[in-house]
């Protein structure tokens, strides 16, 4: 079905917004759980947001709740992460992933993208 591919990262200032996109050559399935994770410099990979591909069921980490929004577009076969009110603590490599269970644990996801860098300056 092909590897996931993220895009949309970049260098922004605190308070700015970015929208990350994630797609792949093959289609996503209704059983898939779509996750966004991030890995800050020198830290472990951490959960950011997830939803089921088949229906809107978002869940967010406490650190991004109210600022980030995960969404899917079946016509474009794409998962998005809208990030608003960015701050320097959001600086990380962001990854999208596919899982089969509704979980925040990275090891439970079976397919990953290569990551996209997000850097927020103060």
Secondary structure as GFF3:
##gff-version 3
##sequence-region A 1 122
A	DSSP	beta_strand	5	7	.	.	.	ID=ss1
A	DSSP	beta_strand	10	13	.	.	.	ID=ss2
A	DSSP	beta_strand	18	23	.	.	.	ID=ss3
A	DSSP	beta_strand	33	39	.	.	.	ID=ss4
A	DSSP	beta_strand	45	52	.	.	.	ID=ss5
A	DSSP	beta_strand	59	60	.	.	.	ID=ss6
A	DSSP	beta_strand	68	73	.	.	.	ID=ss7
A	DSSP	beta_strand	78	83	.	.	.	ID=ss8
A	DSSP	three_ten_helix	88	90	.	.	.	ID=ss9
A	DSSP	beta_strand	92	99	.	.	.	ID=ss10
A	DSSP	three_ten_helix	106	108	.	.	.	ID=ss11
A	DSSP	beta_strand	109	112	.	.	.	ID=ss12
A	DSSP	beta_strand	116	121	.	.	.	ID=ss13
###
